[in-house]
Amino acid sequence: MHPLFQKAHDLSRLVIGAAIEVHRLKGPGLIESIYERCLMRELELRKITSVNQRLIKVEYKGLVFEEPLRFDVLVEGCLLLELKCVREILPIHKAQLLSYMKLLDVPLGLIINFHELKLTDGVVRMILPGVNWEAGGNEQKATKATKFE
């Protein structure tokens, strides 16, 4: 199991609650940057540490370089959020989140689509491939996105 998986799993419920509060107050129809700033403030008010758009180190065949990565929100170093305001979540959105999760070695990510009338209909939970977790006493390997329910 990834050492940060359980922490990320526990935080995901708190973060979804914070996103629901932002959506409740602002509603659907705004641009992503507004939701991002509001969510950052909501997390701050809830004493949940988060950062956005940072420099990261990238390694490729012995070459190591820093590059600004435009991820939306990284919560407590273990849960990555990709915020969207789109009609539907597309495979490219999932691929983007998964790529960022791999680069940052983050075990869990959420796509949160603020376009939905009911926010929970727009939450997709993704687990980094190779991360194992216990579910119902059985070890399972997560390799795909699952819709939040």
Secondary structure, 3 states (H helix, E strand, C coil): CCCCHHHHHHHHHHHHHHHHHHHHHHCCCCCHHHHHHHHHHHHHHCCCCEECCEEEEEEECCEEEEEEECCCEEECCCEEEEEECCCCCCHHHHHHHHHHHHHHCCCEEEEEECCCCCHHHHEEEEECCCCEEEECCEEEECCCCEECC
